[in-house]
Structure formats: structure tokens, C-alpha cells
Amino acid sequence: MQGSSKMPHTRNSSSLTSSTSYETPALSDLQQLLWLRGGSDNHVDQVWPNIYLGDAWAARSKTTLQSLNITHILNAADGPYSINTGAKYYADLQIEYYGVEAFDDPSFDLSTFFYDAANFIGKALNSPGGKVFVHCAMGVSRSATLVLAFLMIRENMTLVDALKAVSAHRNICPNSGFLSQLQDLDIKLNEERKGTRASAAKGL
């Protein structure tokens, strides 16, 4: 249960939908996109180079984390009422820990953590030998949403491309509220990209 045997996308893979005509799909279309994917149901899967997405079992299995050479952990279900591991739990592994006390509830505003989580994942990947494990209880909603946000913010991907990239390796299912928050992020980033392209065109 080390992870998917399929190789994750390379970082320089060109975005399929990052054209000037891209528009953020409706929530129902995004949900349909998730139903059609064929990822795995392992405890942990590599969904992007050096980004592993998984569940609470993998988070508590130090042998699994060691075998994957994990250097950073992002717990999207931190806190006494959830997966209460914390930095002390991993003290003997020299793992850098970041906890987000989020609830898998459509009314919970996870978007306030999007940029901090993306920065933590980006920092992990840029560190020597950096490998980051992002998890919640099941590894399908809270943690998946933060990985998707990272791909959109730091890898310049559209929400559609991010969903395709991750769900090709792991079956994910962000709740409707989280998908809606990712929609809002997608619209914002798309507008920023259009503005940047317009500025570049004026400068020519």
C-alpha cells in the first residue's frame, strides 16, 4: 500500500485547459468529473511528484512514512476531536508538521487555509529531498481540497486540470462546500491570469 504504481504527472506537463476561453465549470459538472475518474483507494497515493495524499491510518504509521521518506506532513484534520497527532508524535522522525483544524462540513470555510497550505507544500517540495504527506481522516475531502488548491495556486493549474491530475491517482471527493470554495479560487486565479495576459499583450 505504498501508493499508486502509475507515475504522477511531471511538473512541466502543459495545462490542457489554460486557454483564454477557459471558464470555471458548474458544481454539478465538477462532481461529474470526479465520478468518472479511476484512482485508487489505498491508504496513501502519490498524486503529484513528491506529494502524497492519504488517510489517518497512514498518518499514524511511522513505518509507512519512513518507507516513503516523508519530510513534511500537513494534517487537514488536526485537533483534539480529529486526528490529534501533532508535531510531538513525529519528533523521532524529524518531520516538519503543519496542522489545520478543519471539519469535513460543507459550511466550514477551508478557503482561509488555501494559501498557507499551498506555501507549506511549496516549501516542502523546494527543500532538499522534500516529500510531503497531506492527510485528513479518509484522504478524500479536506486534504484533497488543500492539494487541489496548491496545484491551482503554485502550479498555475485550472481547477479542472487539478481535479484530473489528482483523481487519476486517488479517488477523491471534496464535499460540495469545498468544491464551491475551489470554484471561487478558480474564478479569481483565472481572472488574474487573463489580466496578466492582457498586460503582456499591451506591452508588445
N, C-alpha and C positions, 0 to 999 in steps of 0.2 A: 504494500500500500504506500509505496514511495511517491507515487504521483503518476500522471498520465505519461504514456510512452510516446505519444505524439509530441514532436518538437513545437514549442511555442513559437509564435511569430517572432521574426527578427525585428530589432528596433527600427531598422531603416525601411521596413515594408511601407510602401506608399499607401496612403489612405484612399479607400475606394470612393468615399462619398464627400471628400473635402473639396467640393467644387463650389463655384459661386452660386449655383442653383440649389444647394442643399437647404432643406427646411426640416426642422425638428418634427418627427412623426407624432401622431396622436398616441395617447396612452394605450389604447386597445391594439394599435399596430406594434408598439414596443413589446407588449405582453405576448402577442402572437409570435414575434420574432424569437422570444425565449422558449416558447413551446416547441419550436421547430429544431432547436439545437440538439446535438448529440454528445454532450460532455459526459463526464464520469461522476460517480457518487463515492469516490474514495474519501478517506479521512483528510487527505491533503493532495492537492494537484498543483503543478507548476502551470500558471496561466499566462505568464509573460516572462521573458528572460529574468531569472533570479527573483521573481515574485511568486510566492506560494500562497494558495488560498485554502483554508481548511476549517476544521471544527474543534470543539473543546477537547475531544479525545487526543487529537494531535498536539494541541497546546499543552496538555499535561504530560505527554510522552516525551521525556527528555532524550530517550534513545532515538526516537524518530527525528527530533530536532537536530541532534548531533549528527545523525547519519546524513542529513540534508545540508549540514554545515551552515545552519541558520545563524545569522549575526544580529538580526533585529526582529522584534516582534511588535505588531500592532494589534492590540486586543480591542475589538469593537464592542465587546460586551463586558467591559470592566466594571468592578464594583462588588460590594458585599452580597448583592442579590442576584448576581450573574456568575461570570467566570472569574472568580476572585483569586487570580494567580498573583499578579503584581510583580514588580522588579525583584523582590526578595526571592521569589520562587525560582528565578533563573540566575541567582547570584553566582552559583558554581559553574555556570556555562558561559559567563562573560557575554551575555546577550543584552543589547540595548533595548529597553522596553518603553512602549508608549501606550497608555490606556485611554480609551474613550468610553465613558459611561453612557452607553446608548441603549435604548429599548426598541425591540422589533415591533413597533407600533406605527401604523400609517400616520398618526398625528404627531409623532416625535420628529423634531426638526434636526435631522442629521447634517443638513447642509452647512451648519455653523462650524462643522469639523472638516469640511471638504479640503480647504486649503492647508490647514495644519497637518492633516493626514497625508496629503499629497507631498508636502515638504518633507515629512518624516520618511516616507517611502523613497523619495528622490535622494535624500541624504544617505539613506541605507545603500541604495544602488551605486552611489558615487564613492562609497567608502571601499577600501581595499578588500576584495573578496566578499563584498556585501551581498547578503541574501536575506530577504525579508519575508517573514511569515505573517500573513494577515488573517485573523480569525474572529469568529463570534461563537455562538453555540453550535450552529449547524454548518456555517460556512457558505450560506446561500443568499442571505439578505443584507444584514448590516455590513459585514466585512466585504461582501461582493460590491456593495454600493460604494464603499471607500476606494476599492481598487479601480472601479469604473471611473470615479471622479479623478483619480490620479492620472489615468490614461488620457482623459479629456483635458486636464489642466496642464500636465507636464509633457505628455507625448503628442499633444495637439490633435487628438483624435475626436471625431464626432461621436455622439452617444451611440449611434447605430454601429459604427466600426468597433467601438469599445465593447459593446454587448456581444458582437460576433466574435471578437478576439477571445474574450474570457469564456463565453459559453461553449466555444469549440472544445475546451479542455475540461470544463467543470459545469455540471448542471447548477445554474444559479436562479434565484427567484426573489429579487428585491421586492418588498411589498409595494403596494400601489402609491403610498405616500412618498417613499424613497424614489420610486421611478419618476414621480411628478417633480421632485426636487432636482433630479438629474436632468429632466426636461428643461427646467428653468436655467440650470447651469449651461446646458447645451445651447439654448437660445442666446444667452449672454455671451458665451465664447464665440458663437457663430457671428454675432453682431460685431464683436471685436475683430474677428478675422476679416470680415467684409470691410470694416473701417481701415484696417491696416493695408488691405489690398488697394482700396480707393486712394489712400495717401501715397502708396508706392506708385500707382498709375499717374497721379498728378505730378510726381517728381520726375517722371520720364520725359 
